[in-house]
Amino acid sequence: MEQFHLAADISNPSYLALSASGKNLYVVNELNEFDGHTAGAVTSFAVEKTSLKMLNQQQSGGKSPCHIALSQNSSGNAVFAVVSNYSSGIITVYPICDDGTLSEVSQEIQLEGSGPDKNRQLSSHAHSFFFAPAYSFGLTCDLGADRIMPYNIENNTLVSKPYFSSAPGSGPRHLTFSPDGNFVYCLNELNSTVDVLSCKAGILQKMQTISSLPENNTHISTASAIKLSPNARFLYTSNRGYDSIAIFSVNNSGLLKLEAVTPTDGKTPRDFAIDPSGKFLLVCNQNSDNLVVFEIDQKNGTLLKKWEYPVPSGVCVVIK
């Protein structure tokens, strides 16, 4: 594998989204002030062979943007972006021009609510937005109010639907859909669990809740990222504190079984990615400045460490 090099230099990038065509990369800059606004920033790049060319920046519409998701057309080009602003509890929508640049905010949604955790849930915290496979609707995780908020997509606009209530104090953070969109797997940050939900046009019903930690765990730990293998046979989540990747098998009914919990050989695994072939999992350990590559056993989904690279404060990884 080629050694890493710096492709672009911007302030506090915290989450990345790559267009399906691979032509453009979109980044949220986790700031509380940008260009005279009490907000972070969103940056668009053109992806060149060995570097990134900045196209433009827009203010994020709220403080501490932590996630960005793309609606994409049949050619793999991004049509609009949805940004989650954690501290402000605000979701913002940006049309994307044909040249890949970001237009100004076209829609802003203020979430409202709170939860029982007085340290983390005094107000709504928009943590992520994920599009369903057909891009007909999407779901927002509100960590502060223990809610998953469905939105229909109508003319590139988000239209709210009745929300789903997660367990009090669970703190929904990220989620992923099954390939057919019939199941949603939601990772709860505060209690390190996964909710398995049936999904019909954005209407959610809980089927199962399962821990991402082993029964004998005594570490203080919070969950961070969740990904489904390309063949949808295995689900993976990351634990920070009990620094590890949890490996779940997925049965024909969409339910999970915890098969193993593998150390990440680093501290605070904030994010990871699975390559499109399903052969490798790459995890970035934020507080030990390393990225570790695991080979995935195709029979049982377990992980075998293959390589390690120095990466300073890695917080998000995408694969082209």
N, C-alpha and C positions, 0 to 999 in steps of 0.2 A: 504494500500500500504506500502511495506517495506521501512524503512528509507534508504536514500542514504548513500553510503560509497565510499571512494576513491579506484578506481580499478587500476589506474596506474598514474605515475607522470612523465610528460614530458614537454618540453618547449613550451609554447604558442600554444597549439592545437586550430585550428580555424574552422576546418570542418571535419566531420566524414562520412565514408561510410561503411556499413555493408554488407558482402556477403549474398546472398539470403539464403545460407545454414545456416547462423548464426555462422559459424565456425571462421570467421576472420573479424577483424575490421581494417580499414585503415584510417590514420589520416594525415592531413597536418599540419606542424608546421610553423606558420607564422613568419619566421625569414628572415633577410637580409644577414646573414652569417652563414654558417654551414660547419664544417669539412674542413676549408680552402677555401671554395667556396663562391662566392658572390651569395648566394642562401639560400632558406629555406630548409626544410627537409620533407620527407615523411616517415611515420612509419607504419609497419605492426605488428599486434597483433594476437595471438591466443585467442579466447574467451573461458575462463574457467567458471566454475559455478558462482563464485563470484568475479572473478578478470580477469585481462588481462595479458597475457604473451607476452612481446615484442619479436618479431622474428628478425627483422632487420630494418635498416634505410638506405635511400638513399637521396642524395641531390636533390632538387626539380627542378633544371634547371633554376631557376629565383628567383627574390626577391618577398617576401610577398605572398607565395602560400595561396589561400583562398578557394579553392574548389577541391574536388576529386570525380570522378565518376568511376564506375566499369562496365566493360563488363563481363557478366556471362554466363556460359554454362547451359545445361538442368539439371545438377545436383545441380545447385545453387552455384557453386564454381567460384570465380573470375578468369578471363582469362587475362585481362590487365586493367590497371588503367590510367585515364587521369587526369592530374593535371593542374589547372589554376593558373598561377603566376601573381598576380594583377599588381604590380609595374612595372614589366618588360614587360608585355604584351606577355608572352610566354606560350604556351601549350606544355606539355611534356607527353610522353607515356611510360608506364612501363609494360613489360611482368610480369606476376605473376606465380611463380613456383608452382608445385603440392603441396608443403608443406606450401603454403601461403605466402612465402617470396617474396619481391620485387626484380626483376632484375634491372640492371642499365637502364638508359634512352635509349630507342630504337628509339625515334623520338622526335624532337624538332621543334616547329613551332613558328616563330616570327610574331606576328600581327603588322600591320602598319596602322596608321590613327590618327585622332584627331577629336574633336568636338568643338562646340561654347562656352562651359562653361570653362572659363579660369582657374578656380580653380580646376576642376576635369577632364578636357578632353584635356590636352595638348598633350597626346599621348595615344596609345592603352592601355586598361586595360582589360586583360582577366579575367573575373569574374566567369565564370562557364562553364561547359560542361555537356550536358545531352544526354543520348542515347535514340533513338526512341525505342518503345516497342519491336520490333523484333531484335534490335541491328544491323540493316543493315546500319544505318547512325546515326550521332549525330549532335548536334548544340552547338556552342559556343556563349556566350554573351560577346561582347566587349563593355564595358561601355564607354570607352574613345572615340570610333569612331562611336558610335550609329549604331552598326551593329550586326546582327546575322549571324554567319558563319557556313554553312552546310559542313559536311565532310562525304563522303562515308567510310565504313569500308571494307578494302580489305586486307586480310592476316594480321589482327591485326595492320593495318596501316591506318592513317587518310589521305584521299585524298580529297582535297578541291574542292568545287563547288561554283557557283556564290552566293554572299552574299545578304542578305536582309537589306535594310536601314531602321532603325527606325527613328522616328521624331527627328530632330536636338535638342540636349540638353536633350533628354529623359533619356539616360543612361541605356540600358538594363542590368539587373543584373542576374536574375534567370528565369527559365521557367519550364513548365510541359506539358506533352503530354496527350491528351485524350487516353483512353485505346486502341482504334483502330488506333491511330496514325494519324488520319485525321485532328486533330486540335492541335494547339500549343497556350498556354497561356503564354505570356512573361511579366514579371514584370519589369517595368522601375523605377529604383531607384530615379533618379533626379527629375522627375515630378510626381511621385506616381500614375502611370497609369498602366493599363493592356492592352496589345495588344492581340486581338484574331486573330489568323492567320490560314488560311487553309494550309494544308501541304500535298503535293504529292511528295513522294520520296525526301524530303528535299527542295523542291521548295515552298517558302512561299509567301502568298498573304494576305494582311491585310483585315479583315472583320469588325473590331470594335476596338475603343479605349475608355476605360472607366476609370474614376478616382476611386482610392481606399479610397478617403477622402470624408467626407460629404461636402455639398455645403457651409455650414457656417464656415468651418474650417479657423482659423487664425494662426494656429501654423506653424512654420517651420518644415517640416517633410520629411523624405525620406523612401522609401519602402525597405523591406529587404527579405522576404521569400514568397513563393507561393506554395500551395499544393492543389491537387484535392481530394475530398472525395472518398473513395473506390467505392461507387456506382455511381460516376461521376455526381451526381446531384448538387453538391455545390463546389464552389471554394473559397479558403481562402487566404488572403494575410496579411502581418504584416506591420504596420506603426511605424516608430521611430520618435519621436517628438510629433505627435498626437498618443500616445502610445496605440495601438489598433489592433484588428483583423477585417479586412473587410470581410463580408460574401456576396458572390454572388450566385444567382441561375443560373443554366445552362439550357437553353432550348434545344429542339430537334435539332435545327440548330447550336448548339455550342455557341450561343451568351449569354452574361452575363447581369444580372440585379443586381444592388447593393441593398441588402435586409436590411442590418444592419451593424453598426460599433460598436464593443464591446471593452471597455477598458480592458487592460491586467492586471490591478492591479499591475503595476510595470513600470520601466523606461527602454526604449530602447529594445523592443522585437526584437532581432536579428534573431531568428529562432524558428520554432515550428514543431511539427510532429503530425500526426493523426494515432491512433492505427489501426491495420489491420481490426478490427471489425467495424470501423467507429463510435464508441461510444464516444471516448474521443479525445480531442486535448490538447497537452502539449506545453506550450510556455515558453521559457527562457528569462527573462528580464535581459539583461546584466548589466545595471547600477544600478539596485536595488537589485541584488544578490538573486533573487527568481525565482522559477519555479512554474507556476500556471497550474493546471489541470482543464479543462472545460469539462462538459458533452455536447455532441452534440444532439440537438433535431432531431430525425430521420425524422420528417415531414417537418420542415422548415429550418433546418440547423443552427438555432441559438444556442448560447453558454450560458451555466449556470455554474458559478464557483463552483467547488466541493472541491478542496484541494489546499494547497500552501506549498511549501517546500523551505528551504534555500539552495541556490546553488550559490556559488561565481562566478561572472562574466560569467554566462552561455552564450555560443555563438552558440551552435549547439546541437540538440537532435535527436537521432535515437531510434527506438523501435525494440527489437528483438522479 
